[in-house]
């Protein structure tokens, strides 16, 4: 799902929002999340997950082409940790879709993945 898809979904779900308003809302939210991460803050959205910044210390790596050692500087990278409710919802929905797909294959005469040896 892309940013445009999110804007379209938001505009479709809330008829009182124009596409332009939905676009502005999505941009504002994403900018706020990005700005908070740049300042080193942690963002927690209950039931969805949390965004934080992880620190990666400097280390020595290798150039794969020449094999020589290369110093890799420290980095701060964004990190997302899904919340329990999101993890469980994804796991349950994925299992339901896999089960439905397996049933459709059985109806079509193709053995389901669990039936194959």
N, C-alpha and C positions, 0 to 999 in steps of 0.2 A: 504494500500500500504506500503510495507516494503522498507527498504534501498536498498535491492537487486532489487526490482521492479523498483525503481527510476533509478538505474544504467542501467538496461536493457532497460527502456524506453528512456533514454538519448542516449544510444548506438544505438538503433533502429532508432531514429529520425535523428541522425547525423551520416551518414555512414562513414564519415572520421574519426570518433572516434572509437578506439578499445574499447572492454569491459574494458580492464585495464585502459585506459585513462579516460573513463567515471567514473569508480570506484574511480580513483584518484581525479577527479573533484568534485564528490559528497562528498567525504571524506574531501577535502579541504574546501568546502563551509560550511559543518556542523561543522567542527572544528573551523572555523572563527566565526560562529554564537555563538557557545558554549563559546569560549574564550572571545568574546565581552560581553556576559551575565555575565560571571564570574567576569569581571572587572567592572560590574555595568552599562555598556552602553546599550542604546536602539537601536534596529535595525529596520529600517523602509524600507519596500520594497513596493514602490508605486503600487497600484492596487492589492496587495496581502494581506498585513497586517503588523503588527509590533510586535516585540518581546521585552519584557521588564522584569525586575525583580521586583516582588512585595514583600514587607516586611510584614511579619506576626508577630505581637508583641507577647510576652510571654503571656500565659493564663493558667487558671486552667481547667483541664479536669477531667473526671471520668473514672476509670477502670471499664469497663462494667461487669466484672466477680465479683469483690469484692465490687464495689461501692465506694471505697476510692478515695479521691481527689488526682490528680496527676498533678505536675507542668509540663507544656509543654513549652519548650524553644522557643525563637524567631527563625524565619526561614526566609530565602529568597528563594522564589520559582519563577521559570520561568513562564511567562504569555504570551499568544498569543492573539492578538486582530485582527480579520480579517478586511481587508479594505472594503470600500463600494463596490468596483467593485467585489470583491470575494463574499461578502455576496449576492449581487444581482444575480450574475451568478449562485451560488449554489441554491438560491431560485427559479430562473427561470427554471433551468435544472431539479430540483427535481419536480417542478410542471408539467413540460412536461413529465417526466418519469411516474409520478403518473397518468396523463391523458392517456398516451399510455397504461399503465397497465390496467386501467379501461376499455379502449376500447377493449383490447384483451380479458378481462374477459367477456365483453358483447358479443363478437363474439363467444366465447366458450359456451355461454348460461348461464353463471354464472352472477348473478346480480353484478353490480359494487358496491363498498362500499357506495356510495351516494344513491343508489337505495334501500338499506336495511333499514328497520325500526327498 
